[in-house]
Structure formats: C-alpha cells, structure tokens
Amino acid sequence: MNADLHCHSTVSDGQFAPAEVARRAHAGGVTLWALTDHDEVGGQAEARAAATALGMRYLSGVEISVTWASRTVHIVGLNVDPDNRTLVEGLARTRNGRAARAEAIGEQLATLGIPDAYAGALRYVSNPDMISRTHFARYMVESGYAESTQDVFTRYLGDGKPGYVSHRWSKLSDAVQWIKTAGGEAVVAHPGRYAYTPVEFDAFFGEFIDLGGKAIEVVTGSHTPDQYREYADVARRFGFEASRGSDFHAAGEGRVDLGSLPPLPSDLTPVWERWL
C-alpha cells in the first residue's frame, strides 16, 4: 500500500489545486491518498472526486494548528467527515487571526531590510483566509532574499527567528475532540520538527494519548532517515499506530515528492489498516 496521507493544495499553502495534487499523487504511484490542508476542509470534495476518477482510495483529511507549551504543533485528522459542524466551526475559529499575524510578519521583515513582504506574500495566496509563513517564504526566495523556502524558515521565519511572530492556535484537547467528533483519527504530524525536550515530549505524548490520540507520523517528508528510525521507536514505546505522508506543498520545496517515501517498518501497525 503506497499511502500518502499528508499533503497540501491551494486551499491552504500548496502550489496546486486539489485535483492537480491528486493527479500528481497518482503519477507518483500513490494508492491511498489524503489531502490535509491547514485548518481547512474546503478542498475535500474536489480531492475525493479526482482521486475516485483516478482509481485511488481516498481518506478525507485536515491538518490542525495547535499551541502546546508555547510552541506550534500540527495534528492531522484522517477519515474525518468534512461536513461535520463541530469540525468546520472549530477550524474557522483556528483560522481567525491569520491575516493580522501576516501583517505583523510583514512589518517585522521590513525592520530586517525586507520591504513589502506582506504584499509580496499575497501574490501567492489563493485563499485569503489562509495566508501563512510559506507564502512569505516563496516571495522571499523569488526576490533573492534566500535560496530556498527551508532557508527562509531557518534564517527568518522559524520559531524564535527574527521574523517570527507568535500566534495562539487551538488547544490540543480541542483539535483531538473535533477530529474524533467528525469520526476521524488524530495523528501527530512530523514530531521530529518540534523542539521539545525529552521530558516535554513524554508529557505531550501522554496528554495526546489521554485525549484519545492513537497515531504519529513516522515516515514523512519532514523527517530525515535517522528520524524515521527514531520515531518508529517512539511508536513502539507508546503503542502508537504509524502514518506516512510526504507533507508535499510544491514542486521542489520539500525533501520528497508524493508517493516516493520508503515504507513503514513492517512491525508497526499502519493507521490506515482499520479503514481498508
């Protein structure tokens, strides 16, 4: 099963429309796919229709922004009902404030010698409610301020960097509840990206389990091969099911393209096993 259960479209901060992401996934050999836009389910109908037409199995998905211990964490919801009122209303509340944060990022970047970044980022935005740091990163690469979007995050927009502006996202308890109420399963996205201490990670995973969370991403485009092994061990230690996804946003921006990740370790239980 070539499952890719984490990627993005123009509905949030991806480069391609949902149907085009579906075609790219299919071309990459994906057989089970989920579109997981940030805090938004508006692309689910188009994604499902395109996947069905191409003969791929499809799971509705979303990636919810969470603040835990003063840092941003992402929780993927898989096999959710995209029309569930609790989920839709919760996501709308989570999206609120993105525009004000983006303006503040633009002002901060101006003090660093990067003028008009807010206006520049808007050129990459398809959904005005979903302007994000990725849109700023694309503008900054195009304008010659950085070599790649990853370079932008490393130097300017990552947590604690000079252009970073904090934002209070949803609570972990709320995100997991919205996903479960919508009939889905909560998955910790790319845990290797979070700068928590071992004690903080243990507390985070413990709370996630207590709330009903059962899975983490192990093999993901946001992890290095060493982190595949590290988080496979975490899955074994906590009894988590394992997920797999490229975290694809745009051509040439990430480590891998859709469908090109190695398989999960054979001794882990895939999160998708229950739905097939």
matplotlib code that plots the C-alpha trace (Angstrom):
import matplotlib.pyplot as plt

x = [0.0, 1.6, -0.1, 0.5, -1.6, -0.2, -0.1, -1.4, -3.2, -4.0, -6.8, -4.1, -0.5, 0.1, 1.1, -1.5, -5.3, -6.7, -7.4, -3.9, -2.4, -4.5, -3.0, 0.5, -0.1, -1.4, 1.5, 3.8, 2.2, 0.1, -2.8, -4.2, -4.3, -5.4, -5.4, -4.7, -4.8, -4.0, -7.1, -9.4, -11.6, -12.8, -10.8, -12.1, -14.9, -12.7, -9.9, -12.2, -13.8, -10.4, -9.0, -12.0, -11.7, -8.1, -8.8, -7.1, -8.6, -9.2, -9.4, -10.7, -8.1, -7.1, -4.0, -4.9, -2.6, -2.2, -0.3, 1.2, 3.8, 4.1, 5.1, 3.2, 2.3, 0.3, -2.3, -3.6, -7.1, -7.7, -11.0, -13.0, -16.4, -15.6, -19.2, -19.2, -20.3, -18.1, -15.0, -15.9, -16.7, -13.5, -11.4, -13.0, -12.0, -8.5, -8.1, -9.2, -6.3, -4.0, -4.4, -3.4, -0.4, 0.7, 0.6, 2.8, 5.2, 5.4, 6.2, 8.9, 10.5, 10.6, 12.7, 15.1, 15.5, 12.9, 10.2, 6.8, 6.9, 3.2, 2.1, 4.6, 3.2, -0.3, 0.6, 1.0, -2.3, -5.4, -7.4, -7.2, -8.0, -5.0, -2.0, 0.9, 4.7, 5.1, 3.6, 6.2, 8.9, 8.0, 8.1, 11.5, 13.0, 11.7, 13.0, 16.5, 16.5, 17.0, 18.0, 15.0, 11.9, 13.7, 16.4, 13.8, 12.5, 16.0, 17.1, 13.9, 10.5, 11.1, 10.1, 12.3, 13.9, 14.0, 10.9, 8.8, 5.5, 3.8, 0.1, -2.2, -3.7, -6.2, -5.8, -4.6, -7.8, -10.0, -8.2, -8.4, -12.1, -13.0, -11.3, -13.0, -16.4, -16.0, -15.4, -11.7, -8.4, -5.9, -2.3, 0.7, 2.3, 6.1, 7.0, 10.7, 10.1, 9.2, 12.0, 10.7, 12.9, 12.5, 10.5, 8.2, 7.8, 6.8, 4.3, 2.9, 2.5, 1.0, -1.6, -2.3, -3.0, -5.2, -7.3, -7.8, -4.9, -3.5, -1.1, 2.0, 3.7, 6.8, 7.9, 7.3, 8.9, 9.6, 11.8, 15.3, 16.1, 17.5, 14.2, 12.3, 14.1, 13.8, 10.0, 9.5, 11.0, 8.7, 5.7, 6.8, 7.4, 4.0, 2.0, 1.1, -0.1, 2.1, 1.3, 3.2, 3.0, 5.2, 4.0, 4.1, 3.4, 5.1, 7.4, 11.0, 10.2, 10.4, 12.6, 10.4, 7.6, 4.2, 4.5, 8.3, 8.8, 10.1, 7.6, 6.8, 8.7, 6.9, 6.4, 4.3, 0.6, -0.4, -3.0, -5.0, -5.3, -8.7, -10.2, -9.3]
y = [0.0, 3.2, 5.6, 9.3, 10.8, 14.3, 17.0, 20.4, 22.3, 25.9, 25.7, 26.3, 26.8, 24.4, 25.2, 23.1, 22.8, 19.7, 17.8, 18.6, 17.2, 14.1, 13.7, 14.2, 11.6, 9.1, 9.7, 9.0, 5.6, 6.5, 4.1, 5.5, 9.3, 12.1, 15.9, 17.5, 21.3, 23.5, 24.3, 23.9, 21.2, 23.3, 21.2, 17.8, 17.3, 18.1, 15.9, 12.9, 13.3, 13.4, 10.5, 8.4, 9.2, 8.1, 4.9, 5.9, 5.1, 8.4, 9.5, 12.9, 14.9, 18.1, 19.4, 21.5, 24.1, 23.7, 25.6, 23.3, 24.6, 27.8, 26.1, 25.3, 21.6, 20.1, 17.4, 15.6, 14.3, 11.4, 9.9, 12.9, 14.0, 17.3, 18.5, 17.9, 21.1, 20.9, 20.4, 23.1, 25.7, 24.8, 25.2, 28.6, 29.8, 28.5, 30.4, 33.6, 35.9, 34.7, 38.0, 40.1, 37.8, 38.1, 41.9, 41.7, 39.4, 41.8, 44.7, 42.6, 41.6, 45.3, 46.1, 43.4, 45.1, 43.1, 45.7, 44.9, 41.3, 41.2, 42.5, 40.0, 37.1, 37.9, 37.2, 33.5, 33.2, 31.6, 31.5, 34.9, 33.3, 31.1, 33.3, 31.7, 31.8, 29.6, 32.3, 34.8, 32.2, 31.8, 35.6, 35.9, 33.1, 34.7, 38.1, 36.8, 37.1, 33.3, 30.3, 28.1, 28.1, 26.0, 28.6, 31.2, 29.3, 28.6, 32.2, 34.3, 32.7, 29.6, 29.6, 32.2, 33.6, 37.4, 37.5, 35.1, 36.3, 34.1, 33.2, 31.3, 28.4, 25.9, 23.7, 20.1, 18.9, 20.9, 19.6, 16.0, 16.4, 18.0, 15.2, 12.4, 14.1, 14.2, 10.4, 10.6, 9.6, 12.1, 11.8, 13.8, 15.3, 15.2, 15.0, 15.4, 19.1, 20.1, 21.4, 19.8, 18.3, 14.5, 15.3, 17.7, 15.1, 12.4, 14.9, 15.8, 12.2, 11.3, 14.0, 13.1, 9.5, 10.6, 12.7, 9.7, 10.2, 6.9, 7.6, 9.6, 10.2, 8.1, 8.2, 11.7, 14.2, 16.4, 13.7, 12.6, 8.9, 8.9, 10.3, 7.6, 5.2, 7.5, 7.9, 4.2, 3.6, 6.2, 4.5, 1.2, 2.7, 4.4, 1.9, 4.3, 3.4, 4.8, 7.1, 8.1, 11.2, 13.4, 16.7, 17.9, 21.6, 22.5, 21.1, 21.3, 22.7, 19.6, 16.6, 14.2, 14.2, 12.5, 8.7, 8.5, 7.7, 4.4, 2.0, 2.0, -0.6, -3.9, -4.3, -1.1, -1.0, 1.4, 3.9, 3.2, -0.6, -0.2, 1.6, -0.9]
z = [0.0, -1.2, 1.2, 1.2, 4.0, 4.3, 1.6, 0.8, -2.0, -2.9, -0.4, 2.2, 1.3, -1.5, -5.1, -6.9, -6.8, -5.1, -8.4, -9.6, -6.3, -6.9, -10.4, -9.1, -6.3, -8.8, -11.1, -8.1, -7.6, -4.6, -4.0, -0.8, -0.5, 1.8, 1.2, 4.6, 4.1, 7.1, 9.2, 6.1, 4.6, 1.6, -0.9, 0.2, -2.4, -5.3, -3.9, -3.4, -6.8, -8.5, -6.5, -7.3, -11.0, -11.0, -9.1, -5.8, -2.4, -0.5, 3.1, 3.9, 6.0, 7.6, 9.5, 12.6, 14.1, 17.8, 20.5, 23.2, 25.7, 23.8, 20.6, 17.4, 16.8, 14.0, 14.4, 11.3, 11.2, 8.9, 7.7, 9.1, 7.9, 6.2, 6.7, 10.5, 12.1, 15.1, 13.0, 10.5, 13.2, 15.1, 12.0, 11.3, 14.8, 14.3, 11.1, 12.7, 13.2, 10.3, 8.5, 11.4, 12.1, 8.4, 8.6, 11.7, 9.9, 7.1, 9.5, 11.3, 8.0, 6.9, 10.0, 8.8, 5.4, 3.5, 2.5, 1.0, 2.1, 3.0, -0.4, -2.0, 0.0, -1.0, -4.7, -3.7, -1.8, -3.3, -0.1, 1.6, 5.0, 4.8, 4.3, 6.0, 6.5, 3.4, 1.2, 2.7, 2.1, -1.6, -2.1, -0.3, -2.5, -5.7, -4.6, -3.8, 0.0, 0.4, -1.6, -0.7, 1.4, 4.0, 4.1, 4.9, 7.8, 9.1, 8.9, 9.3, 10.0, 12.1, 15.8, 17.5, 14.4, 13.7, 11.5, 13.6, 15.1, 17.6, 17.4, 19.7, 17.8, 19.1, 22.2, 21.7, 23.5, 21.1, 18.0, 19.0, 20.0, 16.7, 14.8, 16.9, 16.8, 13.0, 13.0, 12.3, 13.9, 15.3, 14.2, 15.5, 12.3, 11.8, 15.5, 14.6, 13.8, 17.4, 19.6, 22.8, 25.5, 26.1, 29.3, 27.3, 24.6, 27.1, 28.6, 25.2, 24.0, 27.4, 27.1, 23.4, 24.4, 27.3, 24.9, 22.6, 20.2, 18.8, 16.0, 14.9, 11.6, 11.3, 7.7, 6.5, 4.1, 7.1, 8.7, 7.9, 7.5, 11.1, 12.3, 10.6, 12.9, 15.9, 15.7, 14.8, 18.2, 19.8, 18.1, 19.6, 23.1, 23.3, 21.3, 18.5, 15.1, 12.4, 9.5, 6.3, 4.2, 2.0, 3.5, -0.1, -0.7, -4.0, -6.7, -5.5, -2.0, 0.2, 0.6, -1.4, -3.9, -3.5, -3.2, -3.1, 0.7, 1.9, 3.5, 7.2, 9.3, 9.0, 12.7, 13.1, 12.7, 9.9, 10.9, 7.7, 8.4, 10.1, 7.1, 4.4]

ax = plt.figure().add_subplot(projection="3d")
ax.plot(x, y, z, "-o")
ax.set_aspect("equal")
plt.show()
